[in-house]
Amino acid sequence: MPPPEGRSRESTIRIDRAGRFFHDGVEVEHPKLRRAMATWISRHPDDGRYILTNGYDWTYFEVEDVPFFVRSVREQGDDLMLELSDGTEEPLHEPSSGAELTEEGGIRLRVKHGAAGGPFEAKLTSAALVDLASFLKPERDGSFVIEHGPLRAVVRPAPRH
């Protein structure tokens, strides 16, 4: 996947800590373009860097924190379903979730295990944290456990720097 002759695959596109896309320092405001860009996130197969790819073309882009965000959490039978920022849904699984508390008091985890370039890091939005709150049980060591049906996922405390 080399760049076209005389061109680079580098870009000034970035996704910030809140999940907003920017190009040349200006926020991407068009709703359909924002949604499309969220579906184009992948990793380059050779160097593992984040790319945006629409299946026809691709470019590198910067990820300030995480490339995906969990927008909501809902019950579906014995599963807790995560709605991701790219519009996909997947069940929360342990132990592969790698869930941990962030220094800001949020939760980050791994998603898209079966996707090309996956798994990817994701952060729960405030709305998703509210959805998850009734399934969180505090532990004595400062961690939490997400409990729902047979699911028992440990949310480790944030690493101290």
C-alpha positions, 0 to 999 in steps of 0.5 A: 500500500505505497503512496502514489508517486510524489505523495505522502500518506501522512495527514493532519487529521486527528481524533481528540480525547473526546472523539472529535475529528479535526483536519488542519486544526479545524473540527470536522462538523459535517455529521455524515463525514464524521460518522464515515470517518469513525467507520474508516478507522483501522491499523496499517498492516505493516507498521501498526499505525492508525489509518483511515481507510475507505477500502479504496484509499487510506491515510495515516491519522493521529489518535490523541487517546483512543480511536473508539468510544463506547456510546452506550451499554444495554442488556441483551439476554446474558450479554452487555452490548456495547454500542461503539462510535463507528455504529457497530455493536458487540458484547462485552467479554472478559478476560479479553476486555482489559477493562481499567479505570482511567485517571479521570475516573472513566473506563477504557477497554479493548474492543473489535478483537476480530476486526482487521488491526484489532483489538482497539482501545475504547473509552466509555462516554459519560452516557455509557458510564451511566448505562453501566453503573448498575452493573459495577460493584466496588472491590476492596482493592480499588477495582470494580467488577462488572457483573451481569448474568455469567459475565464477571469482568474486572475493571482494574485501577488506573496505573499510577505514573 
